[in-house]
Amino acid sequence: MANKVHPQASVSDPSPAGRQTFTVWMKSLVCHTNGCTVFDSKGDIVYRVENYDSKGGCEVQLMDLQGSILYSILSKKLQIFGCWNGYRVGTNKEQPCFTVKKCYSIVRREIACQVTVGFNTYWIVRLGLKNQGFKMLNISGDIVAEVKQKQVSSGVVLGEDVLALEVEPCMDHSLIVALVTVYGLINRRL
């Protein structure tokens, strides 16, 4: 029997100073549901997303390990190109904490989405058409987060459902994971 590499396996990821590294496993911990599980650099579960609906469902929740909902993410109906709103639990349900709008690909080939968080604007930029990786840039063009296929220190690339997420220290980790979740929903990976 071949040895399987578990997505939370300890991997030495040399990250630039201050960056936090997470592993995103595009699988749910609950049988027969869609979702993802996020591990910190020690291999501990820190976030999970459960989508009890079909892939690309209209509503999902980002939770911590204990199951406390951090964000409710809702698809905005009647939007041609796709729009998602994220609501932080305990805040005003009328005003979303963030909005993600899918960009029309002919106009902006490399830009997948525009993200609005309060008065700040970010861009999700694909790393390639076939590659599921992407970067999140602020309005100045600085990288605030990056997602790519996970690679262990020996150079072995893990499956397409195991991703490495690097987040700059100035960013809210739960917000970035919520935005990664939306990108997964847009691409029907959740």
The 8 nearest C-alpha neighbors of each residue, nearest first, counted from 0:
[[1, 2, 3, 4, 5, 157, 158, 6],
 [0, 2, 3, 4, 5, 157, 155, 158],
 [3, 1, 0, 4, 5, 8, 6, 157],
 [4, 2, 5, 1, 0, 6, 157, 8],
 [3, 5, 6, 2, 8, 157, 7, 158],
 [4, 6, 8, 7, 3, 9, 157, 161],
 [7, 5, 8, 161, 4, 24, 22, 157],
 [6, 8, 42, 5, 9, 38, 22, 43],
 [9, 7, 5, 6, 10, 42, 4, 41],
 [10, 8, 42, 7, 41, 11, 40, 6],
 [11, 9, 151, 12, 8, 152, 40, 7],
 [10, 12, 152, 13, 9, 151, 40, 14],
 [13, 11, 14, 10, 152, 20, 151, 40],
 [12, 14, 11, 15, 16, 152, 20, 10],
 [15, 13, 12, 18, 16, 20, 19, 17],
 [14, 16, 18, 17, 13, 19, 167, 165],
 [17, 15, 18, 14, 19, 13, 168, 167],
 [16, 18, 168, 15, 19, 167, 14, 166],
 [19, 17, 167, 166, 168, 16, 15, 14],
 [20, 18, 166, 165, 17, 167, 21, 168],
 [19, 21, 165, 164, 40, 18, 166, 39],
 [22, 20, 39, 164, 38, 40, 163, 165],
 [21, 23, 163, 38, 37, 162, 164, 24],
 [24, 22, 37, 162, 161, 36, 25, 163],
 [23, 25, 161, 36, 26, 35, 160, 37],
 [24, 26, 35, 160, 23, 161, 34, 36],
 [27, 25, 35, 34, 24, 36, 28, 33],
 [26, 28, 34, 35, 29, 33, 36, 32],
 [27, 29, 30, 26, 36, 35, 34, 47],
 [30, 28, 27, 32, 31, 49, 33, 34],
 [31, 29, 32, 28, 27, 33, 26, 51],
 [32, 30, 29, 33, 27, 51, 28, 34],
 [33, 31, 51, 30, 29, 50, 27, 34],
 [32, 34, 50, 189, 27, 49, 51, 54],
 [35, 33, 27, 49, 48, 189, 50, 26],
 [34, 36, 25, 26, 27, 48, 24, 47],
 [35, 37, 47, 24, 23, 46, 27, 26],
 [38, 36, 23, 46, 22, 44, 45, 47],
 [39, 37, 44, 22, 43, 42, 45, 21],
 [38, 40, 21, 42, 41, 43, 45, 22],
 [39, 41, 42, 21, 20, 38, 9, 22],
 [42, 40, 39, 43, 9, 38, 7, 8],
 [43, 41, 7, 38, 39, 40, 9, 8],
 [42, 44, 38, 39, 41, 45, 40, 7],
 [45, 43, 38, 37, 46, 64, 39, 42],
 [44, 46, 64, 38, 63, 37, 43, 39],
 [47, 45, 63, 37, 64, 62, 44, 36],
 [48, 46, 36, 62, 35, 37, 61, 63],
 [47, 49, 61, 34, 35, 60, 62, 36],
 [48, 50, 34, 51, 33, 60, 27, 59],
 [51, 49, 33, 59, 34, 52, 32, 48],
 [50, 52, 32, 49, 33, 53, 59, 56],
 [53, 51, 56, 50, 54, 32, 33, 57],
 [54, 52, 56, 55, 51, 33, 50, 32],
 [55, 53, 189, 56, 187, 33, 52, 188],
 [54, 56, 184, 187, 189, 53, 57, 185],
 [57, 55, 52, 53, 54, 58, 50, 59],
 [56, 58, 74, 73, 55, 59, 52, 75],
 [59, 57, 73, 72, 56, 74, 60, 71],
 [60, 58, 50, 72, 71, 49, 73, 61],
 [61, 59, 71, 70, 48, 72, 62, 68],
 [60, 62, 48, 70, 69, 68, 47, 177],
 [63, 61, 68, 66, 67, 47, 69, 46],
 [62, 64, 46, 66, 65, 67, 45, 47],
 [63, 65, 45, 66, 46, 44, 62, 47],
 [64, 66, 63, 67, 62, 46, 68, 45],
 [67, 65, 62, 63, 64, 68, 47, 46],
 [68, 66, 62, 63, 65, 69, 64, 61],
 [67, 69, 62, 61, 70, 66, 60, 88],
 [68, 70, 62, 88, 61, 87, 67, 63],
 [71, 69, 87, 61, 86, 88, 60, 68],
 [70, 72, 60, 86, 85, 59, 73, 61],
 [71, 73, 85, 59, 58, 84, 60, 70],
 [74, 72, 58, 84, 83, 57, 75, 85],
 [73, 75, 83, 57, 82, 76, 58, 84],
 [74, 76, 82, 83, 73, 78, 77, 84],
 [77, 75, 78, 74, 82, 81, 57, 79],
 [76, 78, 79, 75, 81, 82, 80, 74],
 [77, 79, 81, 76, 80, 82, 75, 74],
 [80, 78, 81, 77, 82, 76, 101, 103],
 [81, 79, 101, 78, 103, 82, 102, 100],
 [82, 80, 78, 101, 79, 100, 83, 75],
 [81, 83, 100, 75, 99, 74, 78, 101],
 [84, 82, 74, 99, 75, 73, 98, 100],
 [85, 83, 98, 73, 95, 72, 97, 74],
 [86, 84, 72, 97, 95, 96, 71, 70],
 [85, 87, 95, 96, 71, 70, 88, 72],
 [88, 86, 70, 90, 69, 96, 89, 71],
 [87, 89, 69, 90, 70, 86, 68, 71],
 [88, 90, 87, 91, 92, 86, 69, 70],
 [91, 89, 88, 87, 92, 86, 94, 96],
 [90, 92, 93, 94, 89, 95, 86, 87],
 [93, 91, 94, 90, 86, 95, 89, 87],
 [94, 92, 91, 95, 86, 90, 96, 84],
 [93, 95, 92, 91, 96, 86, 90, 97],
 [96, 94, 86, 97, 85, 84, 93, 92],
 [95, 97, 86, 85, 116, 87, 94, 117],
 [98, 96, 116, 85, 95, 115, 84, 117],
 [99, 97, 84, 115, 83, 114, 85, 100],
 [98, 100, 114, 83, 82, 113, 112, 84],
 [101, 99, 82, 113, 112, 81, 102, 114],
 [100, 102, 112, 81, 80, 111, 82, 113],
 [103, 101, 112, 111, 104, 100, 110, 113],
 [102, 104, 105, 106, 107, 101, 80, 111],
 [103, 105, 108, 107, 106, 102, 111, 110],
 [106, 104, 107, 108, 103, 102, 109, 110],
 [105, 107, 104, 103, 108, 102, 110, 109],
 [108, 106, 104, 110, 105, 109, 103, 102],
 [107, 109, 104, 105, 110, 106, 111, 103],
 [108, 110, 125, 124, 107, 111, 104, 127],
 [111, 109, 124, 107, 108, 112, 123, 125],
 [110, 112, 102, 124, 123, 101, 125, 109],
 [113, 111, 101, 102, 123, 100, 122, 110],
 [112, 114, 122, 100, 99, 121, 123, 101],
 [115, 113, 99, 121, 120, 98, 122, 112],
 [116, 114, 120, 98, 97, 119, 117, 121],
 [117, 115, 97, 119, 118, 96, 120, 114],
 [116, 118, 119, 115, 96, 97, 120, 95],
 [117, 119, 116, 120, 115, 97, 121, 96],
 [120, 118, 116, 117, 115, 121, 138, 137],
 [119, 121, 115, 114, 138, 116, 137, 118],
 [122, 120, 137, 114, 136, 138, 113, 115],
 [123, 121, 113, 136, 135, 112, 114, 124],
 [122, 124, 135, 112, 111, 134, 110, 113],
 [123, 125, 110, 134, 133, 111, 109, 122],
 [126, 124, 133, 127, 109, 111, 132, 110],
 [125, 127, 133, 132, 130, 124, 134, 128],
 [128, 126, 130, 125, 129, 131, 132, 109],
 [127, 129, 130, 125, 126, 131, 109, 108],
 [130, 128, 127, 131, 126, 132, 125, 133],
 [131, 129, 127, 132, 128, 126, 125, 147],
 [130, 132, 129, 133, 147, 125, 126, 127],
 [133, 131, 147, 146, 126, 130, 125, 148],
 [132, 134, 125, 126, 146, 124, 145, 123],
 [135, 133, 145, 124, 123, 144, 146, 136],
 [134, 136, 123, 144, 122, 143, 142, 145],
 [137, 135, 142, 122, 140, 141, 121, 143],
 [136, 138, 121, 140, 139, 141, 120, 122],
 [137, 139, 140, 121, 120, 136, 141, 122],
 [140, 138, 137, 141, 136, 142, 121, 120],
 [139, 141, 136, 137, 138, 142, 122, 121],
 [142, 140, 136, 137, 139, 143, 138, 135],
 [141, 143, 136, 144, 135, 140, 134, 137],
 [142, 144, 167, 136, 135, 166, 141, 137],
 [145, 143, 166, 135, 165, 142, 134, 167],
 [144, 146, 134, 165, 164, 133, 135, 147],
 [147, 145, 164, 132, 133, 163, 134, 162],
 [148, 146, 132, 163, 162, 149, 133, 145],
 [147, 149, 162, 163, 161, 159, 150, 132],
 [150, 148, 162, 163, 157, 161, 156, 147],
 [149, 151, 156, 155, 157, 154, 148, 152],
 [150, 152, 155, 153, 154, 10, 156, 149],
 [151, 153, 154, 11, 10, 150, 12, 155],
 [154, 152, 151, 155, 150, 156, 10, 11],
 [155, 153, 152, 151, 150, 156, 157, 149],
 [156, 154, 151, 150, 153, 157, 152, 149],
 [157, 155, 150, 149, 154, 151, 158, 148],
 [156, 158, 149, 150, 161, 155, 159, 148],
 [159, 157, 160, 161, 156, 148, 149, 162],
 [158, 160, 161, 148, 157, 162, 131, 149],
 [159, 161, 25, 158, 24, 162, 26, 23],
 [162, 160, 24, 159, 158, 149, 23, 157],
 [161, 163, 148, 149, 23, 147, 22, 24],
 [162, 164, 149, 22, 147, 146, 148, 21],
 [165, 163, 146, 21, 20, 145, 22, 162],
 [164, 166, 20, 145, 144, 19, 18, 21],
 [167, 165, 144, 19, 18, 143, 168, 164],
 [166, 168, 18, 143, 169, 170, 144, 19],
 [169, 167, 18, 170, 17, 166, 19, 171],
 [168, 170, 167, 171, 143, 166, 17, 18],
 [171, 169, 168, 167, 172, 166, 143, 175],
 [170, 172, 174, 173, 175, 169, 168, 166],
 [173, 171, 175, 174, 170, 176, 166, 19],
 [172, 174, 176, 175, 171, 177, 69, 46],
 [175, 173, 177, 171, 172, 176, 178, 170],
 [174, 176, 178, 172, 177, 173, 179, 171],
 [175, 177, 179, 173, 178, 174, 180, 172],
 [178, 176, 180, 174, 175, 179, 173, 181],
 [179, 177, 181, 175, 180, 176, 174, 182],
 [180, 178, 176, 182, 181, 177, 175, 183],
 [181, 179, 177, 183, 178, 182, 176, 184],
 [182, 180, 184, 178, 183, 179, 185, 177],
 [181, 183, 185, 179, 184, 180, 186, 178],
 [182, 184, 188, 180, 186, 181, 185, 189],
 [185, 183, 55, 187, 181, 189, 186, 182],
 [184, 186, 182, 187, 183, 181, 55, 81],
 [185, 187, 183, 184, 188, 182, 55, 189],
 [188, 186, 184, 55, 185, 189, 54, 183],
 [187, 189, 183, 186, 184, 54, 55, 25],
 [188, 54, 34, 33, 184, 187, 183, 55]]
